[in-house]
Amino acid sequence: MNKYTKQILNEDMKWISIDLDLTLAGQVWPEKGIGAPLSGAVESMQQLKELGYKVMIYTARAWDDYLNIENWLNDNNMPFKRIICGKPMVKYHIDDRNIEFKNNWPEIINKLTNK
């Protein structure tokens, strides 16, 4: 096996996906735009980067909102590697369905560091 055919084990997967609305940003729907960052979101995103995670932002928003999302993340100092519309296949989805988000960023970071 050469360096390009290494098998990635589940425990080595460093990609993590995080929902935008109601996980990182407050709700503004049906209005246009993106709400303010939720409490602890900025610090937690920076912690995830420090832990070596590659953060993928996913959203059900349309692709024509991509630049607004990218600018919002950058303006709020939230590190990310990718933005995707629709839920991708990853090790974790941090939202209200997998690692349940209930405005509990410290608990989520603790779960990820103790896995």
C-alpha contacts under 8 A as a table, 3 or more apart, distances in Angstrom:
res1	aa1	res2	aa2	distance
1	M	4	Y	7.90
1	M	5	T	5.89
1	M	6	K	6.76
2	N	5	T	5.55
2	N	6	K	6.89
3	K	6	K	5.93
8	I	12	D	6.14
8	I	13	M	6.76
9	L	12	D	5.20
9	L	13	M	6.63
10	N	13	M	5.34
10	N	91	K	7.37
13	M	91	K	6.90
14	K	52	G	6.81
14	K	53	Y	4.86
14	K	54	K	5.88
15	W	53	Y	5.74
15	W	54	K	4.65
15	W	55	V	6.03
15	W	56	M	7.03
15	W	90	V	6.56
15	W	91	K	7.03
16	I	53	Y	6.42
16	I	54	K	6.10
16	I	55	V	5.18
16	I	56	M	6.03
16	I	90	V	6.25
16	I	91	K	6.41
16	I	92	Y	5.58
16	I	93	H	6.77
16	I	94	I	7.94
17	S	55	V	5.82
17	S	56	M	4.55
17	S	57	I	5.66
17	S	58	Y	6.50
17	S	88	P	7.74
17	S	90	V	6.68
17	S	92	Y	6.30
17	S	93	H	5.16
17	S	94	I	6.37
18	I	23	T	7.40
18	I	24	L	7.87
18	I	55	V	7.13
18	I	56	M	6.26
18	I	57	I	5.05
18	I	58	Y	6.06
18	I	93	H	5.94
18	I	94	I	4.93
18	I	95	D	6.54
19	D	22	L	7.66
19	D	23	T	5.80
19	D	24	L	6.94
19	D	57	I	5.85
19	D	58	Y	5.04
19	D	59	T	5.71
19	D	93	H	7.53
19	D	94	I	6.45
19	D	95	D	5.71
20	L	23	T	5.64
20	L	24	L	5.10
20	L	25	A	5.92
20	L	57	I	6.41
20	L	58	Y	6.36
20	L	59	T	5.74
21	D	24	L	6.08
21	D	25	A	5.03
21	D	26	G	6.23
21	D	27	Q	6.17
21	D	34	I	7.83
21	D	59	T	7.26
22	L	25	A	5.37
22	L	26	G	5.19
22	L	27	Q	5.89
22	L	38	L	7.72
23	T	26	G	7.52
23	T	38	L	7.13
23	T	41	A	7.74
23	T	94	I	7.74
23	T	95	D	6.03
23	T	96	D	7.96
23	T	101	F	6.60
23	T	103	N	7.39
24	L	37	P	5.63
24	L	38	L	5.57
24	L	41	A	5.49
24	L	42	V	7.92
25	A	34	I	6.61
25	A	35	G	5.19
25	A	36	A	5.49
25	A	37	P	4.45
25	A	38	L	5.38
26	G	34	I	7.25
26	G	35	G	4.43
26	G	36	A	5.49
26	G	37	P	6.21
26	G	38	L	5.93
27	Q	34	I	7.28
27	Q	35	G	5.59
28	V	31	E	5.42
28	V	32	K	6.92
28	V	33	G	6.86
28	V	34	I	6.28
28	V	35	G	5.49
29	W	32	K	6.66
33	G	68	N	7.61
34	I	69	I	7.62
34	I	72	W	7.54
37	P	41	A	6.32
37	P	42	V	7.13
37	P	76	N	7.63
38	L	41	A	5.55
38	L	103	N	7.57
39	S	42	V	7.82
39	S	103	N	7.26
40	G	43	E	5.48
40	G	44	S	5.96
40	G	105	W	5.96
40	G	106	P	7.72
41	A	44	S	5.15
41	A	45	M	6.09
41	A	105	W	6.77
42	V	45	M	5.26
42	V	46	Q	6.38
42	V	76	N	6.95
42	V	77	N	6.75
42	V	78	M	5.62
43	E	46	Q	5.18
43	E	47	Q	6.17
44	S	47	Q	4.87
44	S	48	L	6.11
44	S	105	W	6.35
44	S	106	P	7.54
44	S	109	I	7.07
45	M	48	L	5.15
45	M	49	K	6.46
45	M	78	M	5.72
45	M	79	P	6.33
46	Q	49	K	5.19
46	Q	50	E	6.36
46	Q	78	M	6.47
46	Q	79	P	6.31
47	Q	50	E	4.96
47	Q	51	L	6.18
47	Q	109	I	7.87
48	L	51	L	5.00
48	L	52	G	6.52
48	L	53	Y	5.49
48	L	54	K	7.92
48	L	55	V	7.65
48	L	109	I	7.54
49	K	52	G	5.15
49	K	53	Y	5.22
49	K	54	K	6.65
49	K	55	V	7.36
49	K	79	P	6.86
50	E	53	Y	7.40
51	L	113	T	8.00
54	K	80	F	6.80
54	K	81	K	6.01
55	V	79	P	7.27
55	V	80	F	4.78
55	V	81	K	5.51
55	V	82	R	6.90
56	M	80	F	6.01
56	M	81	K	5.75
56	M	82	R	4.73
56	M	83	I	5.75
56	M	84	I	7.24
57	I	80	F	7.01
57	I	82	R	6.16
57	I	83	I	4.67
57	I	84	I	6.15
58	Y	83	I	5.79
58	Y	84	I	4.73
58	Y	85	C	5.49
58	Y	86	G	6.12
58	Y	87	K	6.02
58	Y	88	P	7.54
59	T	83	I	7.99
59	T	84	I	6.50
59	T	85	C	4.91
59	T	86	G	5.72
59	T	87	K	7.13
60	A	85	C	5.42
60	A	86	G	5.28
60	A	87	K	7.80
61	R	65	D	6.74
61	R	85	C	6.17
61	R	86	G	7.99
62	A	65	D	5.77
62	A	66	Y	7.57
62	A	85	C	6.64
63	W	66	Y	5.29
63	W	85	C	6.44
64	D	67	L	7.44
65	D	68	N	5.35
65	D	69	I	6.34
66	Y	69	I	5.18
66	Y	70	E	6.14
66	Y	83	I	7.47
67	L	70	E	4.99
67	L	71	N	5.98
68	N	71	N	5.21
68	N	72	W	6.04
69	I	72	W	5.06
69	I	73	L	6.17
70	E	73	L	5.26
70	E	74	N	6.22
70	E	83	I	7.61
71	N	74	N	5.12
71	N	75	D	5.87
72	W	75	D	5.09
72	W	76	N	6.12
73	L	76	N	5.24
73	L	77	N	6.18
73	L	78	M	5.09
73	L	79	P	7.24
73	L	80	F	7.87
74	N	77	N	5.05
74	N	78	M	6.00
74	N	79	P	7.33
75	D	78	M	7.83
80	F	83	I	7.79
84	I	87	K	7.51
84	I	88	P	7.63
90	V	93	H	6.94
92	Y	98	N	6.94
92	Y	99	I	7.10
93	H	97	R	7.51
93	H	98	N	5.54
93	H	99	I	6.46
94	I	97	R	7.45
94	I	98	N	6.05
94	I	99	I	5.07
94	I	100	E	6.52
94	I	101	F	6.52
95	D	98	N	6.27
95	D	99	I	6.35
95	D	100	E	5.62
95	D	101	F	5.06
96	D	99	I	7.11
96	D	100	E	4.63
96	D	101	F	4.98
96	D	102	K	7.26
97	R	100	E	5.54
97	R	101	F	7.81
99	I	108	I	7.22
101	F	104	N	6.16
101	F	105	W	7.59
101	F	108	I	7.79
104	N	107	E	5.47
104	N	108	I	6.43
105	W	108	I	5.06
105	W	109	I	6.21
106	P	109	I	5.24
106	P	110	N	6.18
107	E	110	N	5.01
107	E	111	K	6.22
108	I	111	K	5.09
108	I	112	L	6.30
109	I	112	L	5.15
109	I	113	T	6.17
110	N	113	T	5.23
110	N	114	N	6.13
111	K	114	N	5.31
111	K	115	K	6.33
112	L	115	K	5.55
